[in-house]
Amino acid sequence: MKYCFVLLFSVITYTSNAQNDSTPTLKSILLEQLKTTHNVEDWFVPPTVAVAGLTAEQANWKDSSENHSIAQLTTHLIFWDKQILDKFTGVKPDAFSGNNKETFSPVTPESWAATVKTLDSVLTALEDVVKNADDKKLASIASTVAHIGTHNAYHTGQIIYIRKMKGWWDDNNGVK
């Protein structure tokens, strides 16, 4: 199944790169997916754009249900992306009890800017892992990298939904 996913992206990327006469590689496909679910605008808005310009108060806003705040979604993305990054780089991942609810944390006015920077730095580091990986390493991490992109896009959509609902979204950033 994971190879079908890679094949599908190969065809899409090949078609979009045909103008450049560049043949896509597994590395180029994975990097494209990571970049578009990091800071490169394409068909959808990346997370760094989705969280830009928010105050900590806005980021922590929650409705009265069990829905997560933008801050909680952001810290959740950071937690899981860093867990994967640590596994890829041989670093012992942060301790985790297994309760996913713990990965959704609020922020303080003092920590929000650092949270946004951490999201960017973890995503940049994941891209660096893929850029520097040899073919054997790429083959072993390809499915996980594909899932990272999907997970990031999913939660970025939630962030944008909250921003649009609250009137905090500028349509010029995408998703009109």
N, C-alpha and C positions, 0 to 999 in steps of 0.2 A: 504494500500500500504506500509506504513512504517513497518508493521509487516512482510510483505513478504521480505523486505530488511533485517530485523533482522534474519528471518528464513534462508535466503540464506547464510548469514554470519555464522549462527550457523552450518549449514551443512558443509561449507568450513572449519571452525575452528575445528569442531568435527573431520573431516577427517584428518586434519593436526595434531591434538592433540591426535589422536587415539594411537599413539606410546607411549604417556605419560600416558595413561589411565585416562586422566582428562576430565571430562565432562564440556563443555563450558557453561558459564553463560552469561547473558546479560552484566554483568559488564566486564567479561573477553573479550568478543567480542568488546565492545566499547573501552576498554583500548587498545586492540591490534590495532584497527583502528586508534586511536589517536596517539599511539606510532609510527606506520609506516608512519603517515603523520606529524611526528615531527622529531624524531631523530633515529629511528630504521630502518635499511635498510632491505628490504624484496624484493618483486617483483619489486619495483620501488624505486627511490631515494627520501628520505625525504627532506623537505625544509631546515633544518639546514645544511645538506651536500650540497644542491644546492647553498646556498649563501656563503659557507665557502671559505675563501681565496680571495675574491674579494676586490678590492680597491673601494673607493667611486666613483672615476672617471669611473671605469668599471660599477659599479652598476647604475650610472646615464645615461649611454649611451642609446640613443634612435635613431631609424631610422627616416626618414623624414615623416613618416605617423603618424597616431594617436595611434600607438602601444605604450604600456607602457614600461618603463625601468624596470630593475630588482629591483631597489630601490623602484619604484612606486608599483610594484607588492608586494614587501615585506611589505611596509607600509600599503597597502590595506589589506593584510592578518592579520597584527597586529590589524588594526582598527576593522575588523569584528570579529576576534577571541576574542578580548577584550570586544566588545559589548556583545557578548554571555556570556563570563565569568562573566561580571558584572551582567547580568540578572540572571545567575545561582546562584551567591553569594549574591544577594540582594543589590548590589551597584548600585547607579544611573549611568547609562552609560554616556559617554561623549556626549555632545550636537552634534546633527547631523541635518543638514538642509534637508536631504532627497536626496541631489544630490550626487550620488555615485562617480562622478568624483573627488569630494573633498577628497575621501579616498585614492587616488593615489598621494602620495607626493614624491618629490625628497628628497635627503639627502645632507648633507654637508660632507666634509672630516672629520670634527670633530664629526658628529652624526652617521656616518655609523656603526662603531663598536657597539655603544649603540643600534642601530636599530636591529642589528643581535642578540645581547643579549636579547633585549626585545621580539623578536620573540620566542626565546627559553623559556624565563620565562613565557610568556603568555600561550604557549603550555603546559609547565610543570604544570601550575596552572589549566588548563582545565583537565589534567589527574588527578590531585589531587581531583578535584571536583567529578569526576567519581569514583575514588578509595574510597572516603569517603561517597558516596551517599548510602542511604538505597534503598530498592527495589522500594518503591513508588516514590522516587525522580528519580531513574534510568528510570522507566517507563515514567515519565513525560518529560525527557530530551533526551531519546534515539534517536528519529528522528532528533532532532537538532544536536546531536553529530555526527550522521551518515552524515549529510549534511556538518558539519565542515570538516570532513575527505575528503569528495569528493571535496569541495571547495579548500582545501589546496593542494590536489593532482593535481587538474586542473591547478592552478597557478604555482605550482612547475614545472610542465611540460613546461610551458611557459618560466620560468627562465632557465631551462636546454637548451631549444631550443635556446635562445639568446646566452647562453654561448657556445654552440656547433657552432653556426653560426659565432661567433666572434673568435673562436679558444681558448676560455678560459676554456674549459672543459677537465678534465683528465678522459679518459675512464675507468681508474682503479677505479673511484668512482661509476661506474655503467653506464648504458645506453650507451653501446658501439656503 
